[in-house]
Every structure is written in structure tokens, then in C-alpha cells.
């Protein structure tokens, strides 16, 4: 069974102060985009770099794709990109570049975003922003490259619902 990890990085959601909406938004988009059956491995963690790194390391042992939401801005407690860089062997800066480019079409503050992506062993780790609308905009932009990236790192073959998302794989 294909496994995909989702981590919502939020002090308030991890403390139960508000509902975890961003993580749930990612799961719904993955269901919309993917025809392949998959199981979600899910967590909500506070904005603590050591806790986030530990969760990323543990999840990356069982998932081919690990998507985080939140913690990508310039605030003092935003540490998701640092945690991602710490646990990855290779960084994939094109993902963040494209997400910021797309986000700039909607808000000028997209330049403050620090989302990135990287590879840990056979797992692609992707940082998304924390707002559901921005999550959709960013994931829609980068998802066409995700199945092929997972192919290249030895992961499972992901099949997209062509009517919702077209994956790009070179011939």
C-alpha cells in the first residue's frame, strides 16, 4: 500500500486551540489528485524544530511523499524549512521557487514564504503554506512533477486522476 505523510506544523492546532484545517485540506487535495490507493500517515506537531525533525525522520521511513503545512514564514517560531533542510540529503529548491512564483500572482507577501522541498532517502518532503487557499494554489502548481520525482528516487508509481491532475513523466 502506498503511504503518504501529512504533518500540520502549528502550536495552536497541536494544543487543541483550533481545528487542524490545513492538514485536512492537503488530504482532500491528495484524494482529488490521485487515482492510486494510498494510506495517510498523519500528525500535528508544534513549531518546535526538534519535534518536527523527529516526526519527519520517523515518517520518512514509511512514506514516499511527506507534505507539511505551516511554519514557512519569517516569524520567530516558523522552523519548517530549517527542519526539512536538516533531515534531507538533497534539497529541491525548484519546488519552493515555483510555489512562491504562483503565490505572487495572488499576494505580494508571497516573497516572505520560505517553503522548500527535499529528499530524505526514498521520500520527497514538501513544505506548503498553512492557509487552505494557498495550499491548493501551491500544491496544484507543483504536483505535476511529484509522481515523476518519486519514480526517480525509487518510490511507488503514483497514478493521477487525469481529469483533476496531469502528472508529467518524460517519454
C-alpha positions in Angstrom: 0.0 0.0 0.0 1.3 3.5 -0.9 1.7 5.7 2.1 1.7 9.5 2.2 2.6 11.5 5.2 0.9 14.8 6.2 2.2 16.9 9.1 0.5 20.1 10.2 3.0 22.3 11.9 1.1 24.5 14.3 1.5 25.4 18.0 -2.2 26.2 18.3 -3.6 23.2 16.4 -1.2 20.8 18.3 -2.5 22.3 21.6 -6.1 21.8 20.5 -6.8 25.6 20.5 -8.1 25.4 17.0 -9.1 22.8 14.5 -6.4 21.3 12.1 -7.8 22.6 8.9 -4.6 22.8 6.8 -3.6 19.2 7.2 -7.1 18.1 6.3 -7.1 20.3 3.2 -3.9 18.5 2.0 -5.5 15.1 2.4 -8.6 16.2 0.5 -6.4 17.5 -2.4 -4.4 14.3 -2.5 -7.7 12.3 -2.8 -8.8 14.7 -5.6 -5.5 14.3 -7.5 -4.5 10.7 -7.0 -6.2 7.6 -8.5 -3.7 5.3 -6.8 -5.0 3.9 -3.5 -3.0 5.3 -0.6 -2.9 5.4 3.2 -2.3 8.7 5.0 0.1 8.8 7.9 -0.9 11.9 9.8 0.4 14.1 12.6 0.0 17.6 14.1 3.1 18.9 15.8 4.1 22.3 17.4 6.5 24.7 15.9 9.5 23.0 17.6 12.3 22.1 15.3 13.5 19.1 17.2 10.0 17.6 17.4 9.3 18.3 13.7 12.6 16.7 12.7 11.9 13.6 14.8 8.5 13.2 13.2 9.8 13.8 9.7 12.6 11.2 10.2 10.1 8.6 11.6 7.5 9.2 8.9 10.1 9.1 6.1 10.8 5.5 6.9 7.3 4.5 5.7 6.0 7.1 3.3 7.0 8.1 -0.3 5.7 11.7 0.0 5.7 13.8 3.1 3.7 17.0 3.0 4.0 19.6 5.7 1.7 22.6 6.2 2.6 25.8 8.1 5.8 27.2 9.7 7.2 28.5 6.4 7.0 32.3 7.1 9.5 34.6 8.7 8.0 34.5 12.3 10.4 33.5 15.0 8.7 30.2 15.6 8.5 29.3 11.9 11.0 26.5 11.6 9.7 24.1 9.0 12.2 24.8 6.3 15.1 24.5 8.8 13.8 21.1 9.9 13.4 20.0 6.3 16.9 21.0 5.4 18.3 19.3 8.5 16.7 15.9 7.7 17.2 15.9 3.9 20.2 14.6 1.9 19.2 16.6 -1.2 17.3 19.9 -1.4 14.9 20.5 -4.3 14.7 24.3 -4.5 12.6 24.4 -7.7 9.5 23.4 -5.7 9.7 26.5 -3.4 10.6 28.8 -6.3 7.5 27.7 -8.3 5.3 27.9 -5.3 6.4 31.5 -4.5 6.0 32.5 -8.1 2.5 31.2 -8.2 1.6 32.8 -4.9 2.9 36.1 -6.0 0.0 36.2 -8.6 -2.3 36.4 -5.6 -0.5 38.2 -2.7 2.6 40.4 -2.6 3.6 38.9 0.7 4.5 35.6 -1.0 8.1 36.8 -1.0 8.0 36.2 2.7 7.4 32.5 2.2 10.2 30.1 2.7 8.6 26.8 1.7 11.0 24.3 0.1 11.3 20.6 -0.7 14.0 17.9 -0.2 14.7 14.3 -0.4 15.4 12.0 2.5 16.3 8.5 1.3 13.3 7.5 -0.8 10.9 10.2 0.5 10.1 13.6 -1.1 9.4 16.1 1.6 7.4 19.1 0.5 6.6 22.2 2.7 3.4 24.0 1.9 2.0 27.2 3.5 -0.6 27.0 6.3 -3.7 28.6 4.6 -6.0 26.2 2.7 -6.4 28.5 -0.3 -2.6 28.9 -0.6 -2.2 25.1 -0.1 -4.4 24.5 -3.1 -2.6 27.1 -5.2 0.8 25.8 -4.4 0.1 22.1 -4.5 -1.7 22.4 -7.8 1.4 24.1 -9.3 4.0 21.6 -8.2 2.0 18.3 -8.1 2.5 17.5 -11.8 6.2 16.9 -11.1 5.7 14.9 -7.8 4.9 11.5 -9.3 8.0 11.5 -11.6 10.2 12.8 -8.7 9.0 9.8 -6.6 9.8 7.5 -9.6 13.3 8.9 -9.7 14.0 8.2 -6.0 12.7 4.7 -6.2 9.3 5.2 -4.8 5.9 3.7 -5.9 4.3 4.6 -9.2 1.6 7.2 -8.5 -1.3 7.4 -10.9 -3.2 10.7 -11.1 -6.9 11.3 -11.8 -6.3 12.8 -15.3 -9.4 14.9 -15.1 -8.1 16.6 -11.9 -4.3 16.5 -12.2 -2.0 15.6 -15.0 1.3 14.2 -13.9 4.3 14.9 -16.2 6.6 12.0 -17.0 9.0 12.4 -19.9 8.9 9.7 -22.6 
